[in-house]
Amino acid sequence: MIQIADLHLSGLSRHVQRLLELIPRDGFTVDLQPLFARLVLDSSTEFLFGESAASLSPDAVPSEVQNFPDTDNHGQIVVGKRFQTTTLEHIKLGPDAQEFMPRTKDVQDVRNQLMNISMPAHEATGVALTNVVFQIARKPIVYARLRKEIDEAGGNEKPWTFECLKSLRYLQKVISETFRLNLTIGTTIRVALRGTILATGGDPPGSKAPLYVNKGDIITFSLYALHRRGDLFGDDADMFRPERRETLRPSHWSYMPFSGGPRVYVGQNLALIEVAYTIVKIVQAFKAIENRDPVLEFVEVYKFTTDSKNGAKVAFIR
């Protein structure tokens, strides 16, 4: 895992550098949400297919750059509206997706390949990056502490490997707190393959009575509500406060940004390291960040994921 992560970081670094070149240096407002979407598109296509979409490249054609994100966004909305279904058969291939068809006649294969790009990269990385920047732009003291930690760890002279990034304790707390408060997917659905008994959940509500689940029953549970429970995360569970992690050690089943059990997201470590590396390079490049969004609270827009409706509008100071 460590070797794979370090190899991936060597490729990711080129895309992050292109991202930094597109961020205004003169204090102008920039919405990083679409730039992060292009970043993860470039890095995931290179990682999966060996060739990047290069949407951040200065040679990229603007209309072509926007085609895939627009199609992806439409697909996210459709899937979100039909989230209660158990298949993806309702997803229609847009014109960009149909470009793959001359290479294969297997429509399901095309869907699977596109989902491999779109879902893990967009949900776990692109949305998370937007949410991290959204939060730290509203907490200048958090940004300052991140800069201090990164500078003390070696700053621009340090080659950022998997182990080095994991050793940045405060950065890891910031990322974990963001995933707790702003989940990319707030609900999870499971279908019972056979009749079974859940340890709790029976009547009366709030009791610890067991609950029998019939074969074929659909169980929906809210990770959003779980991560905001005051008995687990404190009376200020609705607030962004990375410092809570200095004393709080939530149990495995209390904190599940990537779900859990045999269906846990297998790419979570790569996603976390991508977020960590990108944030480190941004913090290294700019001494301060300013929020430029007049709406201070996080406003959700529900698609397949839960995105920031207002993006991440900020300005950087060098």
N, C-alpha and C positions, 0 to 999 in steps of 0.2 A: 504493500500500500504506500509506504513512504517513498519508494523508488518511483512508483507511478505518479504520485503527487508532485515530486520534484521535477520529473520530466514534463508534466503538464504545466508547471509553473514557468518553465523556460519558454514554452510557446505562448502562454498567457501574457507574459511580460511584454511581448511585442504589441499585443492588442491594447493593453492598458496604457502603454506609451502613446499609442495613437489616440486613445481616449483623452489623455491629459493634454495633447496638442489641440484638441477641439474645445477645451474649457477656456473661456475668456479670462485673460490675466488682468483686465483693467477694471474690475469691479462690476461689470455688467451682469445682469441677471441671466441665469441659465437654468433650464429644466433638465436635470440629469436623467430623468426617467427614460426618455427615448434613446439617449446615448447609452445607458446601461443595457437596454434591450438589444442594441446593435452590438455592444461589446460581447454579450453572452452568445449572440448568434454567431459572431465570428469565431469565438473560442470553441464553441461546441461543435460547429461544423468541421473545424480543423481537427478536433480531438476525435470525432466519430468517423469522419470520411477522409481525413488526411489532407483536405484542402479547405481553406477558409472562405467564407462568403465575402470577406473583405469589405463589409459595409462601412467600416470606419476609415477606409483608405481614401486619400485625397483624389484618387482616380475613379472612385465609385460614382456611378451615374445616379443622381438623386432620385429619379423616378423608380429605378430598379431597387435602390436601397430601401425605399419605403414600401414596395410591393409586398415583401414577405412579412414585415411587422404588421401591416394592415390586414393581410390575410390571416395571420396568426391571431391577431386581436379579435377578428370576427369569429374565428373558430373557438376561441376562449369563451366568448359570449354565448355561442350556441351550446357548447358543452355545459357551461354553467347553468343555462336555462333547463337543460335536460339532465341535470346531475343525478336526479333520482332514478334514472334508468340504469340498467346493469350492462349495457353494451354501447359501443361507439358506432353502431351501424348507421345512425342518423347523420353522421358527419359527411358532408359533401366535399368533394375535392374542388378547390378553387382553381383558377387558371394557372397560378404559379405551381401548385401541387401537380397539375396535369403535365407539367414539363417533364416529370419523371417517367411518365407512362411509356414513351418510346423505348425505355430501357427495360421495362418489366410490364407484363400484363396482369400481374397480381395486385389488385387494388388494395387488398388487406396489407400486403407487404409495404406499399406506399404509405398507407396510414400509419403503420407501425414505425417506419423510418422517420416520418414527420413528427410523430409523437415523441420519439426518442430525442429529437432535437428540441422541440418546443416545450414539452412539459417539464423535464428535469431542469433544463437550463433556465427557462423563463421563470418558473415558480421558485425554485430553490436558490437561484442566484440573482437574476435580474430584479425580481420583486424585492428580494432581501436587501440588495444594494440600495435601491430606492428608499426603502424603509429605514435603513441605518442612517443614511444622509438626512432624511426627513427628521429623524430624532436628534441627531447631534447638532444640526443647524439651530435647533431650539434650545440647546444646552451648551453655550460656549465653554463652560467650565469642563464639560466632558471632552470637547475637542482639544482643549489645552492640555488636559491630563493625558490624552492619547499621544499628542506630540511629545510630551515629556518622556513617556514610556518608550516611544519609538526611538527618540534621540539617545536615551540612555542605553538602549539595546544595540546601538551601533549606527543608527541613522542611515545616511546615504552610502556609507562605506560597507554596509553589511549585505551579503548575499542572502536573500530571503528564501530559506528552505522551509519544508513542511515543519520540521522540528522548531526552527526559529520562530515561525509564526504562532505555533501552539504555545510557545513560552511567553508570549505577550499576554499576561494575565488580564490586564484591564481591557484590552481589546476583545478578548474572548468573553468577558463579562458584558461588554457593550453589545456584541453580536447575539449572545444568549438572551439578553434582556429584550432585544428587538424581536427575536423569534418568539419570545414569550408573549409580548404585547401585540405584535402585528404579524400574526400567522399568515403564511401565504395561502394555506388551505385551512379554514376554520372548522370544518366538519368532516367526519369520516363515516363511511357506510360499510357495513359488513353484512353478508348473507349467511344464515346458518345452513351448513351443509348437512347437518343432522340435528335431531333434538338434543338439547343440552341444557344445563342449569348454570346460570350466572350466580356468583357468590352473593351479590347484592343487587338491589334494584326492584325488589318486590313491594307489594303493598304492606303497610301504608307508605306513601312517598316519604323519603328521608330515613326510613328504617334500614336495618341491615338484613332484612329478610331476603332469601334467595328468589330468583326469578327464572321460571321455566320458559325456554325459547323453542318454538316449534321449528322443525325443518322447513326451510324456505322463508322464514321470517327475516325481514330486513331491519337491522338495528342501526340507527343513526345516533352518533354521539358528538357533542360539541367540544372540540379542543379549545375554542375561543372562550367558552365559559369556564372550562377547567383551569386555564392559565390566568384567570382573573379571580379565582377563589381566594378570599381574604384569609381563610384558615390555612392555606398553603403558602401564600406569598405575602401576607401582611395586609394590614388595613389600607395601605396605599397601593394595592395591587393594580389599580387602573393607571398608575403613574409610571413613566419611564425613569427608572432609577437603577443603573447598573451596579451601584454600590451594595444593593441588597444581596448580591451574590457573595459578598465578603463574609457573611454570616449564615446565609441560607444555603442549604444543600437539599434541593427537592428530590424526592424519590423518583425512580425511573418512570413510574406510571403517573406522576404528577406533572411532568414536563415532557411533552411529546411533539415537538415541532415537525418531526419526520415520521410520525405515527410510531408503531412499535410492533414487537412480535415478528412472526415470519414474513409479514408484508411491509416491514420497515423499508424506507427508501434507501436502497443500497448505495446510492451515490452521495450520501450525506456528507462524508468526510471531504470529498472533492469540492462539493458545493461550499462548505464552510471555509475551506482553504482559499477558494476563489474570492469569496467575500473578504476574507481577512487580508489577502494580498492587495486587492484593489483599494481597500480603505487605507492600508499602510502607505501606498504610493500617493494617494490623494493627500493624505495628511502630511507626508514629507514635502510635497510640492507647494503647499499653501500654509501660511502660518495661522490663518484664521478663516472662519466661515461665517456668513451672515444669512439668516433666513430672509427670503424675499416674498414669502407667501403671506398675504394678509389674513388667511384663515389658519389659526394656530393649531387647532385640533386636527387629528387624523380623520379624514373623511373617506369611508370605504366605497369602492365600486366593486360590485360582485360579478365576477365572471366565473370561469373555472377556478380561478384564484381570487383572493381578496387583495385588490390593488389600491394604491393611493389615488383617489379621484383627482387630486390636485398636483400629482407628480411630486417632484422634489425641487422646488424653485429656490435657488440659492445664489449667492455671490461669494467669490473667494478673494482673499487678500494675500498678496505675496510677501 
